[in-house]
Each structure stands twice: as structure tokens, then as C-alpha cells.
Amino acid sequence: MKRAFRIIAILAINAIVSLALLEIGLRLIGPKLPPALASQAQRVMTGQAYPQTWTQAWQQNPDHLWILKPGITDALQYGSPSVSFRLSTIELWENGGVGFRTRPIDYFVDAVVVGDSFAMCFTEQADCWVEQLRGFFTPPLGIVNLGQPVTGTTSHGRILKSFGEPLKPPLILWQFFGNDFNDDYGLAVFSKQIEALPNAAPPEITRPPVLAWLEDHSVLFAVSEVVLTGQSGAMTAYERLFIKPHRVNIGKSVMQFGAGYEQQAMDMTRPENQIGLAYSRTAFQEAKALADTWGGQIVVVIIPTREEVYAPLTEPIMGAEALDKLRSSRAAMLDLCSELSLTCYDPLSRFQQESASGTMLYYTDDMHLNPLGNTILADGLAQWLKENDLVGTVGEP
């Protein structure tokens, strides 16, 4: 008995020492782990899931849901643990504290852009399609970027009214992404115009106390949990919606996809998205009437999801039903284009042509276009605008 006890004690001590050494080792090499694991090591050690402490450049606003803060200079921002970019903002005039990622207006304004984070761009400013679009015209197009992250069509209409109308731009490029209807619903709830629908938000998760302590204090446990289950128990129910459970090789890159958030936010069978659609319809109607007062032309630029672009690869994995949820919001926007006589540019076919050769147009673990995807969008849009005679004489010297 004594010998057996001694052996068990030795084994237990060895196990404890081994686990302690693993914990120490993971804390030392944490930043060098793959991004999904590095973010968990960082979260446990600092309380921040990103490689360093950072201040988010956007803040909530009752009129728009979110807005960029003004006066930001070269601030490091993150879209995911592996996607970062530098961002600066300016105020165009006395505007109630809204920042814009655009150049000071010392040129003739040919066009303004309204939209969400796909207009603001999760890239360096020079790589953003809005900035690149300038160079596809001679002289360069005088373009003002009014994009605001985490916003929907209602907000974009308000931005156009407050900041676009004084400029009287001949062309309004209105960027649309499939979650814009959902964002319109979210803004209506946030601004207390309507009550939130029951079951529209995921239920909160209660963690057992022991697991919660380990997830919050042990790098070894937190990293192992992600390796074994693909997610961290420390995530909120909302954060879990952004887990991308599927992976596929695109050329030499890997694309993660199939997040629950996009399927929920773009599924037009969901009542909250139908409510958002009604708000969007009104916003487009009002914006069209507004632009008509100065002869402005609205062009809606519809950004497809990565799952749609790479459908031959994604559909066999995630299934047709899940992919159809994503397709439904883009289809609803195309229906609005017809119903409201909006001029709309859908780059899906151009993106699919590029994707067929194994070109990666999106980030590995983020829904946004990467720099190359922004280039393809700018190139295709410039050609389409010229072919349809939607840009007159460019006025920028």
C-alpha cells in the first residue's frame, strides 16, 4: 500500500509539474501561436483577446447604431486576431462628433460613398476600394468616403442627408452588404423605436464555476479547449455566433466560413430581417427623392458573401439550406433594385471568375474583403460605371 501510494504521489507530482511547465511555456510563446489560439492566451493573460491593448475607433450612436470617432490618428484596429489595419479620421465640418475615413475636401466632389464597414474598409486606407477607385479615372475621381462601420440602410440615408447633401455629388455610391437589413432592425431597437422581438437574440450562457475559473485563468486550459472543441467557453452567446466552423483551401490560403451570425443576420425568413427590410425600403425611397433634388445618381454596390463567391467549395460543406440563407438577403436587395428603380451593381459574377483560379478575395478569418478583393471590386466597378456612362466629366484637377 505504501509503495502504491508513493507511486501515485510521484505520478501526481510529475503531472502537476508537467502541467505547470506547459502553462508557463504557453504563456511565453502565446503570441506566436496561431491567431485563434494566441487570442485565447492573450485573453487569459491580459483580458484582451487581441495582440495588444487597443481602443476601438467606433462608438454607439442612437441615430446610426455605430459611428467612427473624429480626430483619430493612425490608430491600430482589429477585425479579427489576424486582421489589423491603421485608421485615421477627420471631421468634415461641425458634425456632432462623427469621424470619417476620408481625405480633407480640397477638390471637386464627383462622388460620395455611403455604407458600412465594407465602405470604411478593414484594410489600410490606400488599399480600400474607395481610395483605389480614384485611380481608375483620369484625372482621379474626386470621391468622399462617408462609410461607417456596423450600420444599415437607415443610417446610410441619414449620413447622406447630413453630410452628402451639402456636397451635391453627381454620383452616390451606396455600398450594401447582406446584414444591412438586420442592422436596420437593430438600430430601431437600439433607438427604442420598436421592442426587440423575442428569440431574436441568442440566450446567454451560464458557465459552471470551475470551468469559468479555468477558462479565465489557465492558458493551457483555454488553448486546449479551443483545440478540442473549436470554441472557448468564455465566449458570450453573441460571440459564439461569429465562430466559423468550416475551412476550405483557396489556393495557398485557408478560408474559414459558415458563421452563425451571417446566417442569422441575412436569413430573410426571420421576422427581424423583414422588419429591417421595411426600414431599408423607406430609407432608399427617401434617399432617391433627396438625390433627385440636385440631379444626383444613386448606384447601389452589392457586396457578396465569401460563401456565395466560393459556392462550389462551400456549398458541399455547409449545405444548400445554409447557403440559401445568405443568398436571400442579396436577392431581397436585388428585388428592391427592381421595385424602386435603383441602379445596382452586383459584382458576384466578377468575383466568381476571380475565385475560380484560386484567388483569395477575403480574409482567412474575417468576412471582409482583403486588399486584393478591394482591388477587384474597384476595377470591376470602374469598368461598369464607364460602360454605363454613370460618371461624367471628372472635376478633380
N, C-alpha and C positions, 0 to 999 in steps of 0.2 A: 504493500500500500504506500509506504513512504517513497519507494523508488518510482512508483507510478505517479504519485503526487509531484515528485521532483521533476519528472519528465514533462508533466503537464505544465508546471510552473515555468520551466525553461522555454517550452514551446510558446507559452503565453507571453513571456517577456520578449522572446525573439519576434513574435508577431507585433507586439506593441512598438518595439524599436524599429522594425521594418516599416510599419505604418507611419511612425513619426518621421523617419528618414524620407519616405515618399512624400509626405506632407511638406517637409522642408524643401525637398527637391522641386516639387511642383510650384511652390511659391517663388523659388529662384528662377525657374525657366518659364513661368506662367506667360509672360508677354510674347515668348517665342512659339507658343503652342498655336495650332490652327485657330483662326478667329473665333469660331463658336466656343472652343474650349478656353481660349485666352480671355474671352469676355467673362466667363464664369470665375476664373481665377482672379481677374481684376475686381469683379463684383464682391467676392468674399473679402479680399484684402483691403479694398478702398470704399466699397459701397457704390462704385461707379462701374458700369459694365463696359465702358469704352477704354481705349488705351491710355487716356489721360483725362483729368478733370476738364470739363468744357462747359460753356454756357450756351444753351440753345438760343439761336438767333430769332426765334419767333415766339410770340406770346398770344394768349387767348384774347379775343375781342368779340363783344356781343353783336357787332354788325357784320363780322366776316368769319367768325369761328376762330381763325388764327390770322395774325399779321406779322410781317417782319418788323423788328425793332429798327428805328432810324439810327444813323450815326455809328454803325458798326464798321470797324476797320480790320480787314484781313483776319477774321475770326475763324478758327478751325471748327468745322461742323462735321457731324457724322450722319450717314443714312443707315449704316449698319456697322458692326465692329470692323469690317474690312473696307468700308466705303467712306472716304473722308474728302473734304474739299474746303477751300478757303472762301470766305464770303465777306463782302463789304456792302454797305447800304447807304443811300442818301435820302434826304427829304427833297421832294421836288419843289415844294413851297410850304406855306403854313398848312399842314395837312392833318393835324390831330394825332401826330405820333406814329405815322405809317412810314416804314422804310421801303425802299425799292432797290433791287439789284440791277442798276442801270447806270449809264453814263449821264453826267450833267447835260442838260438840254441846251447846247450851244450850236444847234444845227436845225435845218428844216426837218420837220417831223413828217415822214412819209407813212409811218405805220406805228401803231401801238399793239402790244401783246398783253392780253389778259389770260389768266389761267392759274393753275395750281403749281405744285412742286415740279411738274414736268415743264412748266414755263420758266420758273425760277431756276431750275436745273440742279441736280445733285452732281455737279462737275465743277471744275474751275470755270470762271466766267468766260474765258476765251474759248472753252470747249462747248459751251451752251449753244444749242441750235439757233437761239435768238441772235446771239452775237455772230455766229458763223453765217447766218442768212445775209447779213450786211454785205459780206464779201462776194456773194454771188451776183451782185448788181454793180454796174459801173455808171456813175460813181456809186460808192457804197450807200446802201439803203439807210435813211435816217430813221432808226427804229428805237422805240422806248419800251423797255420791259417792265410791265406792271404786275408780273406774276407774284402770287402769294401762296405759300405752302398750306396744305390742309384746308382748302377752301373749295366751294362748289359754285354752281352757276349763279346762284343768287348773289353771292359775294362778288363774283366777276362782273356782274351787271352793275353793282354799286361802285366798284372800282372804276369801271368805265365812265359812269356818271360823274364821279367826283374828280377823277384825275385824267380821264381820256377826253371828255367833252371840251375842257378848256383848250386842248391842243387841236381840236377839229381834224383828226387824222383822216386822210383819204381811205386808209386801209386799217381795219381792226382784225388782227389775228387772234381768234378766240380758241385757245387750247382746251380740249376736253379729254378727260380720262374717265373710265367706267365707274369710278366711285363717286363722281360728282353728284349724282342724284342722291346717294346716301349722305354725302356731306351737306346737301341742301336740307335733308331731313334733320341731320344733326344740328345744323345751325338753328332751325326752327325750334327744336327742343331746348337748345342752349340759351336762346334768347327769350324763352318762355312764351313763344307764340302758340305752341301746342304742347300737350302732355306726351311724354315718351310712351310708346307702345309697350305693353307687357311682352316679355320674352324677346325684345329687340336686342338687348344686351346679354352677353353670356353671364351665367350665375357665378358669383365669387367662389373661390376655392378655399376650403379650410385645411390647413396643414397640421398633421399630428405634431405635438410639441417637440418630440425627439428629432423627427425628420427636419423640422423647421430649424432647430439649433444646428444640426449638422450641415444643412444646406447653406446656412448663413455664416458658419464659422470654419468649415473644413474645405480647403481647396480640393483635396483628394476626393472627398465625397461628392462635391459639386461637379467636378470634372467627370468622375466615374458615372454619375447619374446621367449626364448628357451623352456620354459614350454608349451607355447601355440602353437608354430609353429615347434618346433624341431630343429631350427637353429637360428643363430644370424645374423642380418642384417649387422653386422660389418665384416662378413666373406667376403673374396675375392671370385671371381668366382671359382678359383682353390681350395680354402679351402672348398667350398661347395661340391666339388666332393668327399670329404672324410667323409661326413655325412653318417652314417649308419642308414637308415630309419626303418629297421626291427629288431625285437627282438624275441628270442626263448629261452625257458628254456632248459638248458643242465644239468641234474642232479640238483644240488643245485645252479648252476650258471646261469647267463644270457649271451647269446651271441648276440652281435649286428652285423648286416651284411647287405650286399646289397649296399655297397658304389658305387657311380657312377664312382669313379676313377678306381677301378679294372675292372669294366665292359668296360670302355673306353680303358684302357691300355692293356687288354687281348683279346679284340674282334678282331679276325683275319680277319674280313671283312673290317676293317678300313685300308685305304691305308698306314697310317704312320706305322702301325704294320707290314704290309707286307714289307715295306722298311727296317724296323728293322730286320725282318726275314732274308732278303738277307745279311745284315751285319753279323748277327749271323752265318749264314751258312759258310761264308768266315772265320770267326774267329775260328769256330770249325775245319774247314779243316786245317787251318794253325797250330792250336794247336796240332792236331793229328799228323801232319807231324813233328812238333817240338819234341813232346814226343817220337816219333819213333826213333829219332836220339840217344837217350840214353836208349831205350827199356822201356820207361815209359808207364803205362796203365792209360788211362783216364776213369773214371767212372762218369757219369752224375747222380746226385742225384736230382730228380724232386720233388719239394715241392708242394703238392696240396693246393688249397684254402680251407678255412673253409666251404665255401658254398658247395663245392664238397663233402667234408668229411661227412657233416651232411645233405646231399641232401634229405633224406626222410623228414626232418624237414624244410629245407629252400626252396625247390622247390615249395611246395604248397603255400608258401607265396610270393616269388619273381617271380615265374613263370618259365616255362621251357626255354623260349627265353632268359631271363636274365642269367639264369644259363649256358646255352649253350655258351654264350659269354665268360664266364670264362673257360669253358671246352676247348674252341677252341685253346687257346694258349698251354695248356698242350698237346693236341692232335697234334699240329704242332711240338712240341718238340719231341714227340714220333715218328713222321714221320721222323724228322731229324735223330733220333737214327737209324732208319732203313736205310735211304738213305745214311748216312755217315758211317755206320757200327760202330756206337758208342755203347759202353756198358752202359746201362742206368738202374738205379734203381728207380722204381716208388712205393713209399710206400702207395699209396692210399688205397689199399685193407687192409693193416695192420691198417691204421688209421681208416678206416670204421669199422673194427672189434672192435677196442677200443671204438669208438664213440657209438656203438650200446648199450653199457652198461651204457651210460650216462656220459662217461668220457670227461672232458673238456680239449682239447688239445691246444686251442688257448686262447688268452686274450679276455676279455669281449668286449673291445672297440678298439682293435688293431689287425691287420691282422697277426701278428707274432705268432709263437709257444710259449706257456708258458713253464715253466721248465719241466712239465710232458710231454708235446708234444716233447720237445727236448730229453727227456729220451727214449720215444717210438721210435723216429727216430734213435737214436744211437743204441738201442737194435736191431731193425729190420735191420739196415744197417750192423751191425757187423755180425749178423747171415747170411745175404745174401752174404757178402764178403767171409765168411768162406765156405759156401756151394758151391760157385762158384770158390773157390780156387784163389781168387784175392789178397790175402795177403800172401806173402811168409814168410820166417823166420824173425820174428820181431827182429830188431837190437838194440833196446834201452836197455841198461843194467838196 
